[in-house]
Amino acid sequence: MSNKIILVKPLITEKADTLAENQSQYTFVVNKGANKIEIRKAVEDLYNVNVEAVNTMIIAGKRKTRNTKRGVLHGRTATYKKAIVTLADGETIDFFGDI
């Protein structure tokens, strides 16, 4: 994958935070065309850590409805690909820096 962003953003949720603290697993939104090997390489290069495993899944968009002056509008949120990256023992990623 040349000239393509692989890691879109880290996913920061309660569940992702619990996985990071207890099992050294970090969650990212990734490019839909990226495979596990490319994700592993991108995380290792960006955060200088050793990746043991990568699990990926495609999260389907949810239906959304909203009421406006013109009536009810129906739509969907975007579908995206999520990767859960397991790091080697003792390694961590600090997303927040020195806040």
DOPATOR-250267 format. One record per atom (N, C-alpha, C, O): residue number from 1; residue in one letter; chain; atom name; x, y, z. Coordinates in steps of 0.05 Angstrom, whole numbers, plus 32768, in hexadecimal, padded with zeros to 4 digits. Each point is the difference from the previous one (the first is absolute). Example, Ala and Ser with C-alpha at 12.3 -4.5 7.8 and 13.67 -1.06 7.14 Angstrom:
2
+-----+------+------+------+------+------+------+
| pos | code | unit | site |   px |   py |   pz |
+-----+------+------+------+------+------+------+
|   1 |    a |    A |    N | 8108 | 7F8E | 809C |
|   1 |    a |    A |   CA | 7FEE | 8018 | 8000 |
|   1 |    a |    A |    C | 8012 | 8018 | 8000 |
|   1 |    a |    A |    O | 8015 | 8000 | 800D |
|   2 |    s |    A |    N | 7FE4 | 8015 | 7FE5 |
|   2 |    s |    A |   CA | 8010 | 8018 | 8001 |
|   2 |    s |    A |    C | 7FF1 | 8016 | 800E |
|   2 |    s |    A |    O | 800A | 8016 | 8004 |
+-----+------+------+------+------+------+------+
This chain:
99
+-----+------+------+------+------+------+------+
| pos | code | unit | site |   px |   py |   pz |
+-----+------+------+------+------+------+------+
|   1 |    m |    A |    N | 8011 | 7FE8 | 8000 |
|   1 |    m |    A |   CA | 7FEF | 8018 | 8000 |
|   1 |    m |    A |    C | 8012 | 8019 | 8000 |
|   1 |    m |    A |    O | 8008 | 8009 | 8015 |
|   2 |    s |    A |    N | 7FFD | 8001 | 7FD4 |
|   2 |    s |    A |   CA | 8011 | 8018 | 7FFF |
|   2 |    s |    A |    C | 7FEF | 8019 | 8002 |
|   2 |    s |    A |    O | 7FEA | 8001 | 7FF5 |
|   3 |    n |    A |    N | 8021 | 8013 | 8019 |
|   3 |    n |    A |   CA | 7FF3 | 801A | 8003 |
|   3 |    n |    A |    C | 7FE3 | 7FFF | 800B |
|   3 |    n |    A |    O | 7FEF | 8010 | 7FF9 |
|   4 |    k |    A |    N | 800D | 7FDD | 8019 |
|   4 |    k |    A |   CA | 7FE6 | 7FFE | 800D |
|   4 |    k |    A |    C | 8003 | 8000 | 801E |
|   4 |    k |    A |    O | 8011 | 7FF3 | 800B |
|   5 |    i |    A |    N | 7FDE | 801C | 8002 |
|   5 |    i |    A |   CA | 8000 | 8000 | 801D |
|   5 |    i |    A |    C | 7FF4 | 7FE6 | 800A |
|   5 |    i |    A |    O | 7FE9 | 7FF9 | 7FF9 |
|   6 |    i |    A |    N | 8025 | 7FF8 | 8018 |
|   6 |    i |    A |   CA | 7FF6 | 7FE7 | 800A |
|   6 |    i |    A |    C | 7FF2 | 8004 | 801A |
|   6 |    i |    A |    O | 7FE9 | 7FF7 | 8003 |
|   7 |    l |    A |    N | 8023 | 8016 | 8011 |
|   7 |    l |    A |   CA | 7FF4 | 8005 | 801A |
|   7 |    l |    A |    C | 7FF1 | 801A | 7FFE |
|   7 |    l |    A |    O | 800C | 8016 | 7FFD |
|   8 |    v |    A |    N | 7FD9 | 7FEA | 8005 |
|   8 |    v |    A |   CA | 7FF0 | 8018 | 7FFE |
|   8 |    v |    A |    C | 8001 | 800F | 801A |
|   8 |    v |    A |    O | 8007 | 8017 | 8001 |
|   9 |    k |    A |    N | 7FF2 | 7FDB | 8015 |
|   9 |    k |    A |   CA | 8000 | 800C | 801B |
|   9 |    k |    A |    C | 7FFE | 7FEA | 8015 |
|   9 |    k |    A |    O | 7FF6 | 7FEA | 7FFA |
|  10 |    p |    A |    N | 8014 | 801B | 801E |
|  10 |    p |    A |   CA | 7FFB | 7FED | 8016 |
|  10 |    p |    A |    C | 7FE3 | 8002 | 8009 |
|  10 |    p |    A |    O | 7FF5 | 8016 | 8001 |
|  11 |    l |    A |    N | 8000 | 7FD4 | 8007 |
|  11 |    l |    A |   CA | 7FE4 | 8000 | 800B |
|  11 |    l |    A |    C | 8003 | 8001 | 801E |
|  11 |    l |    A |    O | 800B | 7FEE | 800D |
|  12 |    i |    A |    N | 7FE9 | 8027 | 7FFF |
|  12 |    i |    A |   CA | 8002 | 8003 | 801D |
|  12 |    i |    A |    C | 7FE4 | 7FFD | 800C |
|  12 |    i |    A |    O | 7FF0 | 8013 | 7FFF |
|  13 |    t |    A |    N | 800A | 7FD6 | 800B |
|  13 |    t |    A |   CA | 7FE7 | 7FFA | 800D |
|  13 |    t |    A |    C | 8005 | 7FF3 | 801B |
|  13 |    t |    A |    O | 8017 | 7FF9 | 8006 |
|  14 |    e |    A |    N | 7FD4 | 8002 | 8009 |
|  14 |    e |    A |   CA | 8004 | 7FF3 | 801A |
|  14 |    e |    A |    C | 800B | 7FE4 | 7FFC |
|  14 |    e |    A |    O | 8012 | 7FF7 | 800E |
|  15 |    k |    A |    N | 7FE3 | 7FFA | 7FDF |
|  15 |    k |    A |   CA | 8008 | 7FE5 | 7FFB |
|  15 |    k |    A |    C | 801D | 7FFF | 7FF6 |
|  15 |    k |    A |    O | 8010 | 7FF0 | 8008 |
|  16 |    a |    A |    N | 7FF7 | 8023 | 7FE6 |
|  16 |    a |    A |   CA | 801C | 8001 | 7FF5 |
|  16 |    a |    A |    C | 8013 | 8007 | 8017 |
|  16 |    a |    A |    O | 8017 | 7FF5 | 8000 |
|  17 |    d |    A |    N | 7FE1 | 801C | 8012 |
|  17 |    d |    A |   CA | 8011 | 8008 | 8016 |
|  17 |    d |    A |    C | 8005 | 7FE8 | 8013 |
|  17 |    d |    A |    O | 8016 | 7FFC | 800A |
|  18 |    t |    A |    N | 7FD5 | 7FF5 | 7FFB |
|  18 |    t |    A |   CA | 8003 | 7FE8 | 8011 |
|  18 |    t |    A |    C | 8012 | 7FEB | 7FF3 |
|  18 |    t |    A |    O | 8011 | 7FF4 | 800D |
|  19 |    l |    A |    N | 7FEC | 8008 | 7FD8 |
|  19 |    l |    A |   CA | 8012 | 7FED | 7FF2 |
|  19 |    l |    A |    C | 801D | 800A | 8002 |
|  19 |    l |    A |    O | 8012 | 7FEF | 8003 |
|  20 |    a |    A |    N | 7FF3 | 802B | 7FFA |
|  20 |    a |    A |   CA | 801B | 800A | 8001 |
|  20 |    a |    A |    C | 800C | 7FFC | 801C |
|  20 |    a |    A |    O | 8017 | 7FF8 | 8002 |
|  21 |    e |    A |    N | 7FDA | 800D | 8013 |
|  21 |    e |    A |   CA | 800A | 7FFD | 801B |
|  21 |    e |    A |    C | 8005 | 7FE3 | 8008 |
|  21 |    e |    A |    O | 8015 | 7FF9 | 800B |
|  22 |    n |    A |    N | 7FD8 | 7FF5 | 7FEE |
|  22 |    n |    A |   CA | 8002 | 7FE5 | 800A |
|  22 |    n |    A |    C | 800E | 7FED | 7FEE |
|  22 |    n |    A |    O | 800E | 7FED | 800A |
|  23 |    q |    A |    N | 7FF0 | 8016 | 7FDB |
|  23 |    q |    A |   CA | 800B | 7FEC | 7FEE |
|  23 |    q |    A |    C | 8014 | 800B | 7FEC |
|  23 |    q |    A |    O | 8008 | 7FF2 | 7FEE |
|  24 |    s |    A |    N | 8000 | 8027 | 8015 |
|  24 |    s |    A |   CA | 8013 | 800D | 7FEE |
|  24 |    s |    A |    C | 7FF6 | 7FFF | 7FE2 |
|  24 |    s |    A |    O | 8010 | 7FFA | 7FEE |
|  25 |    q |    A |    N | 7FD6 | 800A | 800F |
|  25 |    q |    A |   CA | 7FF4 | 8001 | 7FE5 |
|  25 |    q |    A |    C | 7FF6 | 801C | 7FFA |
|  25 |    q |    A |    O | 7FF3 | 800C | 8011 |
|  26 |    y |    A |    N | 8014 | 7FFE | 7FD7 |
|  26 |    y |    A |   CA | 7FF8 | 801B | 7FF9 |
|  26 |    y |    A |    C | 7FEF | 8000 | 7FE7 |
|  26 |    y |    A |    O | 8005 | 7FEF | 7FEE |
|  27 |    t |    A |    N | 7FE7 | 8022 | 8010 |
|  27 |    t |    A |   CA | 7FED | 8000 | 7FEB |
|  27 |    t |    A |    C | 8003 | 8018 | 7FEE |
|  27 |    t |    A |    O | 8004 | 8016 | 8009 |
|  28 |    f |    A |    N | 7FFB | 7FE5 | 7FDC |
|  28 |    f |    A |   CA | 8003 | 8015 | 7FEC |
|  28 |    f |    A |    C | 7FEB | 7FFE | 7FEB |
|  28 |    f |    A |    O | 7FF7 | 7FEA | 7FFA |
|  29 |    v |    A |    N | 8000 | 802D | 7FFB |
|  29 |    v |    A |   CA | 7FF1 | 8000 | 7FE7 |
|  29 |    v |    A |    C | 8015 | 8000 | 7FEA |
|  29 |    v |    A |    O | 8012 | 8011 | 8000 |
|  30 |    v |    A |    N | 7FEB | 7FDD | 7FED |
|  30 |    v |    A |   CA | 8014 | 7FFD | 7FEB |
|  30 |    v |    A |    C | 7FF3 | 8002 | 7FE5 |
|  30 |    v |    A |    O | 7FE8 | 7FFF | 7FFD |
|  31 |    n |    A |    N | 8029 | 8005 | 7FEF |
|  31 |    n |    A |   CA | 7FF6 | 8002 | 7FE4 |
|  31 |    n |    A |    C | 7FF4 | 7FE5 | 7FF8 |
|  31 |    n |    A |    O | 800A | 7FEB | 8007 |
|  32 |    k |    A |    N | 7FDF | 8016 | 7FEB |
|  32 |    k |    A |   CA | 7FF2 | 7FE7 | 7FF9 |
|  32 |    k |    A |    C | 8010 | 7FED | 7FEF |
|  32 |    k |    A |    O | 7FFB | 7FE8 | 8000 |
|  33 |    g |    A |    N | 8017 | 8023 | 7FF0 |
|  33 |    g |    A |   CA | 8010 | 7FEF | 7FEF |
|  33 |    g |    A |    C | 8019 | 7FF5 | 800C |
|  33 |    g |    A |    O | 800F | 7FF0 | 7FF4 |
|  34 |    a |    A |    N | 7FF7 | 8018 | 8025 |
|  34 |    a |    A |   CA | 8018 | 7FF7 | 800E |
|  34 |    a |    A |    C | 7FFE | 7FE3 | 800A |
|  34 |    a |    A |    O | 7FEA | 7FF8 | 8009 |
|  35 |    n |    A |    N | 802C | 7FF9 | 7FF4 |
|  35 |    n |    A |   CA | 7FFF | 7FE4 | 800B |
|  35 |    n |    A |    C | 8010 | 8000 | 801B |
|  35 |    n |    A |    O | 800B | 8014 | 8008 |
|  36 |    k |    A |    N | 7FF5 | 7FD4 | 8005 |
|  36 |    k |    A |   CA | 800C | 7FFE | 801A |
|  36 |    k |    A |    C | 801E | 8006 | 7FFF |
|  36 |    k |    A |    O | 800B | 800B | 8013 |
|  37 |    i |    A |    N | 8003 | 7FED | 7FD8 |
|  37 |    i |    A |   CA | 801D | 8004 | 7FFE |
|  37 |    i |    A |    C | 8006 | 801E | 7FFF |
|  37 |    i |    A |    O | 8012 | 8009 | 800D |
|  38 |    e |    A |    N | 7FDE | 8005 | 7FE3 |
|  38 |    e |    A |   CA | 8004 | 801D | 7FFD |
|  38 |    e |    A |    C | 7FFA | 800F | 801A |
|  38 |    e |    A |    O | 800E | 8013 | 8008 |
|  39 |    i |    A |    N | 7FDD | 7FE4 | 8006 |
|  39 |    i |    A |   CA | 7FF9 | 800C | 801A |
|  39 |    i |    A |    C | 8016 | 7FFB | 8014 |
|  39 |    i |    A |    O | 8007 | 8013 | 800F |
|  40 |    r |    A |    N | 8003 | 7FD5 | 7FF2 |
|  40 |    r |    A |   CA | 8016 | 7FF9 | 8013 |
|  40 |    r |    A |    C | 8018 | 8013 | 7FFB |
|  40 |    r |    A |    O | 800B | 800B | 8013 |
|  41 |    k |    A |    N | 7FFD | 7FF7 | 7FD4 |
|  41 |    k |    A |   CA | 8017 | 8011 | 7FF9 |
|  41 |    k |    A |    C | 7FFB | 801D | 8007 |
|  41 |    k |    A |    O | 8013 | 800D | 800A |
|  42 |    a |    A |    N | 7FD5 | 7FFD | 7FF0 |
|  42 |    a |    A |   CA | 7FFA | 801C | 8006 |
|  42 |    a |    A |    C | 8001 | 8006 | 801E |
|  42 |    a |    A |    O | 800B | 8015 | 8008 |
|  43 |    v |    A |    N | 7FEA | 7FDA | 8009 |
|  43 |    v |    A |   CA | 8001 | 8004 | 801D |
|  43 |    v |    A |    C | 801C | 7FFE | 800A |
|  43 |    v |    A |    O | 8009 | 8010 | 8011 |
|  44 |    e |    A |    N | 8007 | 7FDC | 7FE6 |
|  44 |    e |    A |   CA | 801C | 7FFE | 8009 |
|  44 |    e |    A |    C | 8010 | 8018 | 7FF8 |
|  44 |    e |    A |    O | 8011 | 8009 | 8010 |
|  45 |    d |    A |    N | 7FEB | 8002 | 7FD7 |
|  45 |    d |    A |   CA | 8010 | 8017 | 7FF8 |
|  45 |    d |    A |    C | 7FF8 | 8019 | 800E |
|  45 |    d |    A |    O | 8011 | 8010 | 8008 |
|  46 |    l |    A |    N | 7FD5 | 7FF4 | 7FFD |
|  46 |    l |    A |   CA | 7FF6 | 8019 | 800B |
|  46 |    l |    A |    C | 8005 | 8002 | 801F |
|  46 |    l |    A |    O | 8007 | 8015 | 800A |
|  47 |    y |    A |    N | 7FF6 | 7FD4 | 8004 |
|  47 |    y |    A |   CA | 8002 | 8001 | 801D |
|  47 |    y |    A |    C | 8019 | 7FF2 | 800B |
|  47 |    y |    A |    O | 8003 | 8000 | 8019 |
|  48 |    n |    A |    N | 800E | 7FF5 | 7FD7 |
|  48 |    n |    A |   CA | 8018 | 7FF3 | 8008 |
|  48 |    n |    A |    C | 7FFB | 7FEA | 8015 |
|  48 |    n |    A |    O | 800B | 8000 | 8016 |
|  49 |    v |    A |    N | 7FE3 | 7FED | 7FE4 |
|  49 |    v |    A |   CA | 7FF8 | 7FEA | 8011 |
|  49 |    v |    A |    C | 8002 | 7FE6 | 7FF0 |
|  49 |    v |    A |    O | 8001 | 8001 | 7FE7 |
|  50 |    n |    A |    N | 7FFE | 7FE8 | 8027 |
|  50 |    n |    A |   CA | 7FFF | 7FE6 | 7FF2 |
|  50 |    n |    A |    C | 7FE3 | 7FF6 | 8001 |
|  50 |    n |    A |    O | 7FF5 | 7FFD | 8016 |
|  51 |    v |    A |    N | 8000 | 7FFD | 7FD3 |
|  51 |    v |    A |   CA | 7FE5 | 7FF6 | 7FFE |
|  51 |    v |    A |    C | 8000 | 7FE2 | 7FFF |
|  51 |    v |    A |    O | 800E | 7FF4 | 7FF0 |
|  52 |    e |    A |    N | 7FE2 | 7FFF | 8022 |
|  52 |    e |    A |   CA | 7FFE | 7FE3 | 8000 |
|  52 |    e |    A |    C | 7FE9 | 7FF6 | 7FEE |
|  52 |    e |    A |    O | 8004 | 7FEC | 7FF2 |
|  53 |    a |    A |    N | 7FE5 | 8022 | 800E |
|  53 |    a |    A |   CA | 7FE9 | 7FF6 | 7FF0 |
|  53 |    a |    A |    C | 7FEF | 8018 | 7FF7 |
|  53 |    a |    A |    O | 8000 | 8015 | 800D |
|  54 |    v |    A |    N | 7FF2 | 7FE7 | 7FDD |
|  54 |    v |    A |   CA | 7FED | 8014 | 7FF6 |
|  54 |    v |    A |    C | 7FE6 | 7FF2 | 7FF9 |
|  54 |    v |    A |    O | 8000 | 7FED | 7FF1 |
|  55 |    n |    A |    N | 7FEA | 801D | 801B |
|  55 |    n |    A |   CA | 7FE6 | 7FF6 | 7FFA |
|  55 |    n |    A |    C | 7FF0 | 8017 | 7FF2 |
|  55 |    n |    A |    O | 8001 | 8016 | 800A |
|  56 |    t |    A |    N | 7FF2 | 7FE4 | 7FE0 |
|  56 |    t |    A |   CA | 7FF1 | 8015 | 7FF2 |
|  56 |    t |    A |    C | 7FE2 | 7FF8 | 7FFD |
|  56 |    t |    A |    O | 7FF9 | 7FE8 | 8001 |
|  57 |    m |    A |    N | 7FF7 | 802C | 7FFD |
|  57 |    m |    A |   CA | 7FE3 | 7FFC | 7FFC |
|  57 |    m |    A |    C | 7FF5 | 8018 | 7FF1 |
|  57 |    m |    A |    O | 800A | 8016 | 8003 |
|  58 |    i |    A |    N | 7FE0 | 7FE5 | 7FEE |
|  58 |    i |    A |   CA | 7FF3 | 8016 | 7FF2 |
|  58 |    i |    A |    C | 7FE6 | 8006 | 800F |
|  58 |    i |    A |    O | 7FEF | 7FEF | 8005 |
|  59 |    i |    A |    N | 800F | 802A | 8004 |
|  59 |    i |    A |   CA | 7FE9 | 8009 | 800F |
|  59 |    i |    A |    C | 7FEC | 800C | 7FED |
|  59 |    i |    A |    O | 8006 | 8015 | 7FF4 |
|  60 |    a |    A |    N | 7FE2 | 7FE0 | 800B |
|  60 |    a |    A |   CA | 7FEB | 800A | 7FED |
|  60 |    a |    A |    C | 7FF5 | 801A | 800B |
|  60 |    a |    A |    O | 7FFE | 8004 | 8018 |
|  61 |    g |    A |    N | 7FFA | 800E | 7FD5 |
|  61 |    g |    A |   CA | 7FF4 | 8019 | 8008 |
|  61 |    g |    A |    C | 7FE4 | 7FFC | 800C |
|  61 |    g |    A |    O | 7FF2 | 7FED | 7FF9 |
|  62 |    k |    A |    N | 8007 | 8025 | 8019 |
|  62 |    k |    A |   CA | 7FE6 | 7FFD | 800D |
|  62 |    k |    A |    C | 7FEC | 8013 | 7FF3 |
|  62 |    k |    A |    O | 8007 | 8015 | 7FF6 |
|  63 |    r |    A |    N | 7FDF | 7FE3 | 800B |
|  63 |    r |    A |   CA | 7FEB | 8012 | 7FF5 |
|  63 |    r |    A |    C | 7FFB | 8016 | 8014 |
|  63 |    r |    A |    O | 7FFF | 7FFC | 8018 |
|  64 |    k |    A |    N | 7FFE | 801D | 7FDD |
|  64 |    k |    A |   CA | 7FFA | 8017 | 8010 |
|  64 |    k |    A |    C | 7FE8 | 800E | 7FF5 |
|  64 |    k |    A |    O | 7FFC | 8001 | 7FE8 |
|  65 |    t |    A |    N | 7FF3 | 8009 | 802A |
|  65 |    t |    A |   CA | 7FE8 | 800F | 7FF8 |
|  65 |    t |    A |    C | 8000 | 801A | 800F |
|  65 |    t |    A |    O | 8006 | 8001 | 8018 |
|  66 |    r |    A |    N | 7FF3 | 8016 | 7FDA |
|  66 |    r |    A |   CA | 7FFE | 8019 | 800F |
|  66 |    r |    A |    C | 7FE8 | 800F | 7FF5 |
|  66 |    r |    A |    O | 7FF9 | 7FFF | 7FE8 |
|  67 |    n |    A |    N | 7FFB | 8011 | 802A |
|  67 |    n |    A |   CA | 7FE9 | 8010 | 7FF9 |
|  67 |    n |    A |    C | 8009 | 801C | 7FFA |
|  67 |    n |    A |    O | 800F | 800C | 800F |
|  68 |    t |    A |    N | 7FE7 | 7FFF | 7FDA |
|  68 |    t |    A |   CA | 8006 | 801B | 7FF8 |
|  68 |    t |    A |    C | 7FE6 | 800F | 7FFA |
|  68 |    t |    A |    O | 7FEA | 7FF4 | 8001 |
|  69 |    k |    A |    N | 8018 | 8025 | 7FF8 |
|  69 |    k |    A |   CA | 7FE8 | 800F | 7FF9 |
|  69 |    k |    A |    C | 7FF3 | 7FF5 | 7FE7 |
|  69 |    k |    A |    O | 7FE8 | 8001 | 7FFD |
|  70 |    r |    A |    N | 8028 | 7FF4 | 7FF1 |
|  70 |    r |    A |   CA | 7FF6 | 7FF5 | 7FE7 |
|  70 |    r |    A |    C | 7FF6 | 7FE3 | 8003 |
|  70 |    r |    A |    O | 7FF5 | 7FF5 | 7FED |
|  71 |    g |    A |    N | 800E | 7FFF | 802A |
|  71 |    g |    A |   CA | 7FF7 | 7FE4 | 8003 |
|  71 |    g |    A |    C | 8016 | 7FEF | 800C |
|  71 |    g |    A |    O | 8014 | 800A | 800A |
|  72 |    v |    A |    N | 7FE8 | 7FDC | 7FF4 |
|  72 |    v |    A |   CA | 8012 | 7FED | 800B |
|  72 |    v |    A |    C | 8015 | 7FF8 | 7FEB |
|  72 |    v |    A |    O | 7FFA | 7FFA | 7FE9 |
|  73 |    l |    A |    N | 8020 | 8008 | 801F |
|  73 |    l |    A |   CA | 8016 | 7FF8 | 7FEE |
|  73 |    l |    A |    C | 800C | 7FE6 | 8009 |
|  73 |    l |    A |    O | 8005 | 7FFD | 8018 |
|  74 |    h |    A |    N | 8000 | 7FF1 | 7FD6 |
|  74 |    h |    A |   CA | 800C | 7FE6 | 8006 |
|  74 |    h |    A |    C | 801C | 8000 | 7FF4 |
|  74 |    h |    A |    O | 8004 | 800A | 7FEA |
|  75 |    g |    A |    N | 800E | 7FEA | 8024 |
|  75 |    g |    A |   CA | 801B | 7FFD | 7FF6 |
|  75 |    g |    A |    C | 8010 | 7FEB | 800E |
|  75 |    g |    A |    O | 7FF4 | 7FF0 | 800F |
|  76 |    r |    A |    N | 8025 | 800F | 7FEC |
|  76 |    r |    A |   CA | 8012 | 7FEB | 800C |
|  76 |    r |    A |    C | 801A | 800D | 8009 |
|  76 |    r |    A |    O | 8009 | 8014 | 7FF4 |
|  77 |    t |    A |    N | 8003 | 7FE1 | 8020 |
|  77 |    t |    A |   CA | 801C | 8008 | 8007 |
|  77 |    t |    A |    C | 8012 | 7FF0 | 7FEE |
|  77 |    t |    A |    O | 7FF8 | 7FEC | 7FF4 |
|  78 |    a |    A |    N | 8021 | 801C | 800A |
|  78 |    a |    A |   CA | 8013 | 7FF3 | 7FED |
|  78 |    a |    A |    C | 8008 | 7FE5 | 800B |
|  78 |    a |    A |    O | 8003 | 7FFC | 8019 |
|  79 |    t |    A |    N | 8002 | 7FF1 | 7FD5 |
|  79 |    t |    A |   CA | 800C | 7FE6 | 8007 |
|  79 |    t |    A |    C | 801E | 8004 | 8002 |
|  79 |    t |    A |    O | 800C | 800F | 7FF0 |
|  80 |    y |    A |    N | 8001 | 7FE4 | 8024 |
|  80 |    y |    A |   CA | 801D | 8003 | 8003 |
|  80 |    y |    A |    C | 800D | 7FE5 | 8008 |
|  80 |    y |    A |    O | 7FF2 | 7FEE | 8009 |
|  81 |    k |    A |    N | 8028 | 8011 | 7FF5 |
|  81 |    k |    A |   CA | 800F | 7FE9 | 8008 |
|  81 |    k |    A |    C | 800F | 8006 | 801A |
|  81 |    k |    A |    O | 800C | 8015 | 8002 |
|  82 |    k |    A |    N | 7FF3 | 7FD8 | 8010 |
|  82 |    k |    A |   CA | 800C | 8003 | 801A |
|  82 |    k |    A |    C | 8015 | 7FEB | 8004 |
|  82 |    k |    A |    O | 7FFC | 7FE9 | 7FF8 |
|  83 |    a |    A |    N | 801B | 801E | 8014 |
|  83 |    a |    A |   CA | 8015 | 7FED | 8006 |
|  83 |    a |    A |    C | 8007 | 8001 | 801D |
|  83 |    a |    A |    O | 8003 | 8016 | 800C |
|  84 |    i |    A |    N | 7FFF | 7FD3 | 8000 |
|  84 |    i |    A |   CA | 8009 | 7FFD | 801C |
|  84 |    i |    A |    C | 801C | 7FF4 | 7FFF |
|  84 |    i |    A |    O | 8004 | 7FEA | 7FF7 |
|  85 |    v |    A |    N | 800F | 8026 | 8013 |
|  85 |    v |    A |   CA | 801D | 7FF9 | 7FFE |
|  85 |    v |    A |    C | 8009 | 7FF7 | 801C |
|  85 |    v |    A |    O | 7FFE | 800F | 8013 |
|  86 |    t |    A |    N | 800D | 7FD9 | 7FEF |
|  86 |    t |    A |   CA | 800C | 7FF6 | 8019 |
|  86 |    t |    A |    C | 801E | 8005 | 8000 |
|  86 |    t |    A |    O | 800E | 7FF8 | 7FED |
|  87 |    l |    A |    N | 7FFC | 8015 | 8028 |
|  87 |    l |    A |   CA | 801C | 8006 | 8002 |
|  87 |    l |    A |    C | 800F | 7FEA | 8010 |
|  87 |    l |    A |    O | 7FF3 | 7FF1 | 800F |
|  88 |    a |    A |    N | 8027 | 800F | 7FEE |
|  88 |    a |    A |   CA | 8011 | 7FEE | 8010 |
|  88 |    a |    A |    C | 7FFE | 8008 | 801D |
|  88 |    a |    A |    O | 7FF9 | 8016 | 8007 |
|  89 |    d |    A |    N | 800E | 7FD7 | 800B |
|  89 |    d |    A |   CA | 7FFE | 8005 | 801D |
|  89 |    d |    A |    C | 8011 | 8017 | 8008 |
|  89 |    d |    A |    O | 8017 | 8003 | 7FF8 |
|  90 |    g |    A |    N | 7FDD | 800E | 8019 |
|  90 |    g |    A |   CA | 800F | 8017 | 800B |
|  90 |    g |    A |    C | 8000 | 8019 | 7FEF |
|  90 |    g |    A |    O | 800B | 8015 | 8008 |
|  91 |    e |    A |    N | 7FEA | 7FEA | 7FE0 |
|  91 |    e |    A |   CA | 8000 | 8017 | 7FEE |
|  91 |    e |    A |    C | 7FE4 | 800E | 8001 |
|  91 |    e |    A |    O | 7FEC | 7FF3 | 8003 |
|  92 |    t |    A |    N | 8015 | 8028 | 7FFB |
|  92 |    t |    A |   CA | 7FE7 | 800F | 8000 |
|  92 |    t |    A |    C | 8001 | 8016 | 7FEB |
|  92 |    t |    A |    O | 8016 | 8007 | 7FF6 |
|  93 |    i |    A |    N | 7FD3 | 8004 | 8004 |
|  93 |    i |    A |   CA | 7FFE | 8017 | 7FEE |
|  93 |    i |    A |    C | 7FF2 | 8016 | 8010 |
|  93 |    i |    A |    O | 7FEB | 7FFB | 800C |
|  94 |    d |    A |    N | 8020 | 801D | 7FF5 |
|  94 |    d |    A |   CA | 7FF4 | 8016 | 800E |
|  94 |    d |    A |    C | 7FF3 | 8014 | 7FEC |
|  94 |    d |    A |    O | 800E | 800F | 7FF3 |
|  95 |    f |    A |    N | 7FD8 | 7FEF | 800A |
|  95 |    f |    A |   CA | 7FF2 | 8011 | 7FED |
|  95 |    f |    A |    C | 7FFE | 801D | 8009 |
|  95 |    f |    A |    O | 7FFE | 8012 | 7FF0 |
|  96 |    f |    A |    N | 8002 | 7FF3 | 802B |
|  96 |    f |    A |   CA | 7FFA | 801A | 800A |
|  96 |    f |    A |    C | 8019 | 8011 | 8006 |
|  96 |    f |    A |    O | 7FFD | 8018 | 8004 |
|  97 |    g |    A |    N | 801A | 7FDC | 7FFB |
|  97 |    g |    A |   CA | 8019 | 800F | 8004 |
|  97 |    g |    A |    C | 8001 | 800C | 801D |
|  97 |    g |    A |    O | 7FFA | 7FF1 | 8013 |
|  98 |    d |    A |    N | 800D | 8028 | 7FEF |
|  98 |    d |    A |   CA | 8002 | 800D | 801A |
|  98 |    d |    A |    C | 7FE9 | 8013 | 8005 |
|  98 |    d |    A |    O | 8004 | 8019 | 8003 |
|  99 |    i |    A |    N | 7FE4 | 7FDD | 7FFF |
|  99 |    i |    A |   CA | 7FE9 | 8011 | 8005 |
|  99 |    i |    A |    C | 7FFE | 8005 | 801E |
|  99 |    i |    A |    O | 7FEE | 800E | 8008 |
+-----+------+------+------+------+------+------+
